[in-house]
Amino acid sequence: MNVSVYAIPGIPRLDSPENILQVVCDLNKISPIEVMSNLKSRKRELVETRHISITLMYKILKMSNYKAGAFFNKDHATAIHARKTIANLRETNKEFRLKTDSLFNYNG
C-alpha cells in the first residue's frame, strides 16, 4: 500500500513555487538554498531539481513557461526544454519514474 507523503500533516502542499522547490529538494536530498544559489551550475542533481520543479510548476500551478523559468532566472525556452527532458526521463527511465511518481500523481 502506497501512502502519499503529501497526506501527512506538516508536509508542504504543492501550492506555490517555493513549496514545490522544497518538496523536490527533499526528494533529491539537497537544499533549496543550494539550488537557488547555483543557478548557473550544470551538476546533474541541481539541474534535475530545477527541471522537475519547472515541470511541476507548469503542471500543478498552471504557470506559464515564462513564469516557471523566471523563478529560476531562466527563459521560457529553458522551461520548455526542462519539461521535454523530464517527460523523456519519465518515459524511458523506470528508476526515475518510480522516484517521481508521487509528485507527478499529486492531486492536491
C-alpha atoms as a printed R data frame, in Angstrom:
    type eleno elety resid chain resno      x      y       z
1   ATOM     1    CA   MET     A     1  0.000  0.000   0.000
2   ATOM     2    CA   ASN     A     2  1.468  3.336  -1.065
3   ATOM     3    CA   VAL     A     3  0.696  6.308   1.145
4   ATOM     4    CA   SER     A     4  1.423  9.670  -0.358
5   ATOM     5    CA   VAL     A     5  3.815 11.703   1.759
6   ATOM     6    CA   TYR     A     6  1.656 14.707   0.939
7   ATOM     7    CA   ALA     A     7 -1.222 13.337   3.024
8   ATOM     8    CA   ILE     A     8  0.896 13.612   6.178
9   ATOM     9    CA   PRO     A     9  0.444 16.756   8.321
10  ATOM    10    CA   GLY     A    10  3.465 19.036   8.276
11  ATOM    11    CA   ILE     A    11  4.436 18.167   4.704
12  ATOM    12    CA   PRO     A    12  4.092 21.232   2.471
13  ATOM    13    CA   ARG     A    13  1.360 21.230  -0.143
14  ATOM    14    CA   LEU     A    14  2.325 21.846  -3.749
15  ATOM    15    CA   ASP     A    15  0.501 25.183  -3.871
16  ATOM    16    CA   SER     A    16  3.367 27.615  -4.520
17  ATOM    17    CA   PRO     A    17  6.663 27.616  -6.410
18  ATOM    18    CA   GLU     A    18  8.549 27.746  -3.118
19  ATOM    19    CA   ASN     A    19  6.733 24.684  -1.746
20  ATOM    20    CA   ILE     A    20  7.291 22.761  -4.970
21  ATOM    21    CA   LEU     A    21 11.007 23.570  -4.845
22  ATOM    22    CA   GLN     A    22 11.176 22.486  -1.181
23  ATOM    23    CA   VAL     A    23  9.466 19.138  -1.857
24  ATOM    24    CA   VAL     A    24 11.633 18.409  -4.914
25  ATOM    25    CA   CYS     A    25 14.768 19.338  -2.960
26  ATOM    26    CA   ASP     A    26 13.699 16.983  -0.178
27  ATOM    27    CA   LEU     A    27 13.239 14.231  -2.770
28  ATOM    28    CA   ASN     A    28 16.751 14.833  -4.151
29  ATOM    29    CA   LYS     A    29 18.264 15.410  -0.688
30  ATOM    30    CA   ILE     A    30 19.642 18.861  -1.434
31  ATOM    31    CA   SER     A    31 18.953 22.309  -0.026
32  ATOM    32    CA   PRO     A    32 16.741 24.866  -1.815
33  ATOM    33    CA   ILE     A    33 19.402 27.438  -0.941
34  ATOM    34    CA   GLU     A    34 21.980 25.348  -2.808
35  ATOM    35    CA   VAL     A    35 19.698 25.152  -5.860
36  ATOM    36    CA   MET     A    36 18.884 28.865  -5.881
37  ATOM    37    CA   SER     A    37 22.480 29.983  -5.253
38  ATOM    38    CA   ASN     A    38 23.906 27.813  -8.062
39  ATOM    39    CA   LEU     A    39 21.623 28.761 -10.955
40  ATOM    40    CA   LYS     A    40 24.495 28.522 -13.455
41  ATOM    41    CA   SER     A    41 25.571 25.084 -12.249
42  ATOM    42    CA   ARG     A    42 25.318 22.077 -14.560
43  ATOM    43    CA   LYS     A    43 25.586 19.495 -11.781
44  ATOM    44    CA   ARG     A    44 23.063 16.797 -12.577
45  ATOM    45    CA   GLU     A    45 21.309 16.857  -9.195
46  ATOM    46    CA   LEU     A    46 20.836 20.624  -9.369
47  ATOM    47    CA   VAL     A    47 19.683 20.633 -12.995
48  ATOM    48    CA   GLU     A    48 17.328 17.710 -12.366
49  ATOM    49    CA   THR     A    49 15.843 19.508  -9.356
50  ATOM    50    CA   ARG     A    50 15.266 22.672 -11.400
51  ATOM    51    CA   HIS     A    51 13.739 20.698 -14.277
52  ATOM    52    CA   ILE     A    52 11.361 18.729 -12.056
53  ATOM    53    CA   SER     A    53 10.348 21.932 -10.264
54  ATOM    54    CA   ILE     A    54  9.663 23.789 -13.522
55  ATOM    55    CA   THR     A    55  7.629 20.860 -14.830
56  ATOM    56    CA   LEU     A    56  5.531 20.693 -11.652
57  ATOM    57    CA   MET     A    57  5.004 24.468 -11.626
58  ATOM    58    CA   TYR     A    58  3.684 24.215 -15.173
59  ATOM    59    CA   LYS     A    59  1.560 21.126 -14.489
60  ATOM    60    CA   ILE     A    60  0.173 21.771 -10.995
61  ATOM    61    CA   LEU     A    61  0.197 25.565 -10.671
62  ATOM    62    CA   LYS     A    62 -0.593 26.192 -14.349
63  ATOM    63    CA   MET     A    63  2.307 28.649 -14.522
64  ATOM    64    CA   SER     A    64  3.396 29.783 -17.956
65  ATOM    65    CA   ASN     A    65  6.779 28.673 -19.265
66  ATOM    66    CA   TYR     A    66  7.906 32.269 -18.868
67  ATOM    67    CA   LYS     A    67  6.955 32.477 -15.160
68  ATOM    68    CA   ALA     A    68  8.190 28.982 -14.279
69  ATOM    69    CA   GLY     A    69 11.535 29.743 -15.931
70  ATOM    70    CA   ALA     A    70 11.719 33.215 -14.399
71  ATOM    71    CA   PHE     A    71 11.506 31.688 -10.908
72  ATOM    72    CA   PHE     A    72 14.970 30.218 -11.604
73  ATOM    73    CA   ASN     A    73 16.138 33.218 -13.667
74  ATOM    74    CA   LYS     A    74 15.808 31.173 -16.874
75  ATOM    75    CA   ASP     A    75 13.940 31.974 -20.081
76  ATOM    76    CA   HIS     A    76 10.854 30.254 -21.470
77  ATOM    77    CA   ALA     A    77 12.902 28.090 -23.865
78  ATOM    78    CA   THR     A    78 14.748 26.575 -20.905
79  ATOM    79    CA   ALA     A    79 11.399 25.808 -19.256
80  ATOM    80    CA   ILE     A    80 10.159 24.088 -22.426
81  ATOM    81    CA   HIS     A    81 13.403 22.093 -22.598
82  ATOM    82    CA   ALA     A    82 13.034 21.144 -18.915
83  ATOM    83    CA   ARG     A    83  9.521 19.804 -19.458
84  ATOM    84    CA   LYS     A    84 10.582 17.777 -22.501
85  ATOM    85    CA   THR     A    85 13.602 16.378 -20.661
86  ATOM    86    CA   ILE     A    86 11.534 15.291 -17.645
87  ATOM    87    CA   ALA     A    87  8.851 13.751 -19.883
88  ATOM    88    CA   ASN     A    88 11.552 11.795 -21.719
89  ATOM    89    CA   LEU     A    89 13.213 10.645 -18.496
90  ATOM    90    CA   ARG     A    90  9.883  9.526 -17.022
91  ATOM    91    CA   GLU     A    91  9.122  7.597 -20.211
92  ATOM    92    CA   THR     A    92 12.481  5.878 -20.591
93  ATOM    93    CA   ASN     A    93 13.955  5.585 -17.079
94  ATOM    94    CA   LYS     A    94 11.982  3.332 -14.728
95  ATOM    95    CA   GLU     A    95 14.056  4.268 -11.686
96  ATOM    96    CA   PHE     A    96 13.461  7.992 -12.291
97  ATOM    97    CA   ARG     A    97  9.744  7.383 -12.903
98  ATOM    98    CA   LEU     A    98  9.376  5.485  -9.615
99  ATOM    99    CA   LYS     A    99 11.286  8.205  -7.767
100 ATOM   100    CA   THR     A   100  9.000 10.963  -9.099
101 ATOM   101    CA   ASP     A   101  5.631  9.157  -9.280
102 ATOM   102    CA   SER     A   102  4.329 10.616  -6.022
103 ATOM   103    CA   LEU     A   103  4.982 14.153  -7.308
104 ATOM   104    CA   PHE     A   104  3.524 13.702 -10.762
105 ATOM   105    CA   ASN     A   105  0.433 11.880  -9.486
106 ATOM   106    CA   TYR     A   106 -0.283 14.661  -6.985
107 ATOM   107    CA   ASN     A   107 -3.949 15.716  -6.901
108 ATOM   108    CA   GLY     A   108 -3.738 18.291  -4.065
